[in-house]
Amino acid sequence: MLNSVAAVTALLATAGCGGAAGRARADSAPTKAAPRRAPVVMFLGDSYTTGRLGQVPELTYAADTARTLGWQVILGGYRGTGFVAEGSVHKNFADLFTEQLAWRPAPDLVIVSGGHNDRNHPPATVAGAARQLLTTIRQTWPDTRMLLMGPMWGSGDPTRSVELIRDELANVASEQNVPFVDPLRERWITGDRVQGTGNAPLYILSDGVHPSTAGARYIAGRFVADLRALKLARP
């Protein structure tokens, strides 16, 4: 009888040690980290952002930026449009935001880029429209980050009206506490394509306005550098 009790006691002890050891091994097993979700980023802009006539959106600087940074990207806007300018679709950025983007789930970041097509409108009017658009985006998605990018320019010196619009947009961004990227001041495109000066002959098409595929990649590289400096590469 004693031998039987001792045997059962030894069996239970062994089982207990084995169970504890098994649990210890299980606890010490490495756990797989959950895959990091790609940020969802929306662009709203003109032909530089969504593509000129005949250009597929995948070849724009916006798409190149998303590929470089591993974003899920949604491109909104249309060629010829701006904060005030309505282009051939008779819609400005605010209209296109409502139609193309506002009904979607909240993204991590919204990038609004434009002003080039607003050059025939008073800078103060453009600023007022930009201010209202940023306010609308913030009210739509309170937790979404925003970035405003000023107008781009192709070959030659930008017109005075475009520079004034850039200045107004920079002021709006400061008022709204939104980061501002300034392609004109940073001189992303330099020189004149026809005269063969600067980098315009390398990156701007014969229309003197739009970037080539190589130009879009170059612009994306400049933009990515700014986004990293602003700590917005992983919004």
C-alpha positions in Angstrom: 0.0 0.0 0.0 2.8 2.4 0.9 4.5 1.5 -2.3 1.4 2.3 -4.3 1.0 5.7 -2.5 4.6 6.5 -3.2 4.2 5.6 -6.8 1.1 7.8 -7.2 2.9 10.7 -5.4 5.9 10.3 -7.7 3.7 10.2 -10.8 1.8 13.4 -9.7 5.1 15.2 -9.0 6.5 14.2 -12.3 3.4 15.3 -14.1 3.4 18.6 -12.2 7.0 19.3 -13.1 6.4 18.3 -16.7 3.4 20.6 -16.9 5.3 23.5 -15.4 8.2 22.9 -17.8 5.8 22.8 -20.7 4.2 26.1 -19.6 7.6 27.7 -19.2 8.6 26.6 -22.7 5.4 27.9 -24.1 5.8 31.2 -22.3 9.4 31.6 -23.5 8.5 30.9 -27.2 8.9 34.0 -29.4 5.7 35.7 -30.5 5.2 37.0 -34.0 4.9 40.8 -34.2 1.7 41.9 -35.9 2.4 43.3 -39.4 2.5 47.1 -39.4 -0.5 48.6 -41.3 0.4 50.8 -44.2 -0.7 54.4 -43.7 -3.7 55.5 -45.8 -2.9 58.9 -47.5 -5.1 61.0 -49.7 -3.9 63.6 -52.2 -6.0 66.4 -53.5 -4.6 68.3 -56.4 -4.4 69.3 -60.0 -2.6 67.7 -63.0 0.7 67.5 -61.2 -0.9 65.2 -58.6 -3.5 63.3 -60.6 -1.9 63.3 -64.0 -1.9 65.5 -67.1 -4.1 64.6 -70.1 -3.1 61.1 -71.3 -0.9 60.4 -68.2 -1.9 57.5 -66.0 -2.1 58.4 -62.3 0.5 55.7 -61.4 3.2 57.8 -63.1 2.6 61.0 -61.1 4.8 62.2 -58.3 2.0 61.4 -55.8 2.0 57.7 -56.8 5.8 57.6 -56.7 5.8 59.2 -53.2 3.4 56.5 -52.0 5.5 53.7 -53.5 8.6 55.0 -51.9 7.1 55.3 -48.4 4.9 52.2 -48.5 1.6 54.1 -48.3 -1.9 53.1 -49.5 -2.8 56.1 -51.6 -6.0 57.6 -52.9 -5.6 60.4 -55.5 -8.3 63.0 -55.7 -8.7 66.1 -57.8 -8.5 66.9 -61.5 -6.3 68.7 -64.0 -6.9 72.4 -64.4 -8.5 72.8 -61.0 -7.4 74.7 -57.9 -8.7 76.2 -54.7 -10.8 78.5 -56.9 -10.2 77.4 -60.4 -12.7 74.9 -61.7 -11.1 73.7 -64.9 -13.0 71.8 -67.5 -15.0 69.8 -64.9 -16.4 73.1 -63.4 -15.4 72.0 -59.9 -12.8 73.4 -57.5 -10.9 71.5 -54.8 -13.7 71.8 -52.3 -16.2 70.3 -54.7 -13.8 67.5 -55.6 -13.1 66.8 -51.9 -16.8 66.3 -51.3 -17.3 64.2 -54.4 -14.2 62.0 -54.3 -12.9 61.8 -50.8 -15.1 63.1 -47.9 -17.4 60.0 -47.9 -14.5 57.6 -47.4 -13.2 56.3 -44.0 -10.8 58.7 -42.3 -7.2 58.5 -43.7 -4.0 59.0 -41.7 -2.9 62.0 -43.8 -4.4 64.4 -46.4 -2.1 66.3 -48.7 -3.6 69.2 -50.6 -1.3 70.5 -53.4 -2.2 73.3 -55.8 -2.4 77.0 -56.6 -0.8 76.9 -60.1 -4.2 77.0 -61.8 -5.4 79.8 -59.5 -3.0 82.3 -61.0 -5.8 84.3 -62.7 -7.7 84.8 -59.4 -6.9 87.3 -56.6 -4.5 85.8 -54.1 -6.7 86.8 -51.2 -9.7 84.9 -52.8 -7.5 81.8 -53.2 -6.4 82.1 -49.6 -10.0 82.2 -48.4 -10.9 79.1 -50.3 -7.9 77.3 -49.0 -8.7 78.2 -45.5 -12.3 77.0 -45.8 -11.1 73.7 -47.4 -8.6 72.9 -44.6 -11.4 73.7 -42.1 -13.8 71.4 -43.9 -11.2 68.6 -43.9 -10.5 69.0 -40.2 -14.2 69.0 -39.4 -14.7 65.8 -41.5 -11.8 63.9 -39.9 -10.7 65.6 -36.7 -7.9 63.1 -36.0 -6.4 63.1 -39.6 -3.2 64.9 -40.1 -2.9 67.5 -43.0 -0.2 69.0 -45.1 -0.5 71.8 -47.6 1.9 72.1 -50.6 2.1 75.3 -52.6 2.1 75.7 -56.3 4.6 74.0 -58.6 6.1 75.6 -61.7 7.7 74.2 -64.9 10.1 76.0 -67.1 11.2 79.6 -66.5 10.5 81.9 -63.6 7.1 81.7 -61.9 4.8 84.6 -62.5 4.3 87.2 -59.7 0.7 86.1 -59.2 1.8 82.5 -58.5 4.4 83.7 -56.0 1.7 85.9 -54.2 -0.6 82.9 -54.1 2.2 80.8 -52.6 2.7 83.4 -49.9 -1.0 83.5 -49.1 -1.1 79.7 -48.9 1.9 79.7 -46.6 0.1 82.1 -44.3 -3.1 80.0 -44.3 -1.0 76.9 -43.4 0.6 78.8 -40.5 -2.8 80.0 -39.2 -4.2 76.5 -39.3 -1.1 74.9 -37.8 -0.6 72.7 -40.9 2.8 71.9 -42.3 3.6 73.7 -45.6 5.9 72.5 -48.4 7.1 75.1 -50.8 8.4 73.8 -54.2 9.0 77.3 -55.5 11.1 78.5 -52.6 13.0 75.2 -52.5 13.6 75.5 -56.2 12.6 72.0 -57.1 12.6 72.9 -60.8 15.2 75.4 -62.0 16.1 77.2 -65.2 14.5 77.2 -68.6 13.7 74.2 -70.8 14.0 76.1 -74.1 17.2 77.9 -73.1 18.7 74.6 -71.8 19.4 76.0 -68.3 18.9 74.4 -64.9 17.2 71.1 -64.5 14.1 72.0 -66.5 15.4 70.3 -69.7 15.8 67.1 -67.7 12.5 67.0 -66.0 9.9 69.2 -67.8 8.0 68.3 -71.0 7.8 70.4 -74.2 4.7 72.1 -72.9 6.9 73.9 -70.4 4.6 73.0 -67.5 4.3 69.3 -66.7 7.0 67.0 -65.5 8.1 63.9 -67.5 8.1 60.5 -65.9 11.7 61.2 -64.8 10.6 64.6 -63.5 7.8 63.0 -61.5 10.3 60.7 -59.9 12.6 63.6 -59.1 9.7 65.6 -57.6 8.7 62.6 -55.5 12.2 62.4 -54.2 12.3 66.0 -53.1 8.9 65.6 -51.5 9.8 62.5 -49.7 12.8 64.3 -48.2 10.5 67.0 -46.9 8.1 64.5 -45.5 10.8 62.8 -43.6 12.1 66.1 -42.3 8.6 66.9 -41.1 8.3 63.4 -39.6 5.3 62.6 -41.8 6.7 59.6 -43.7 4.8 57.3 -41.4 1.7 59.4 -40.4 
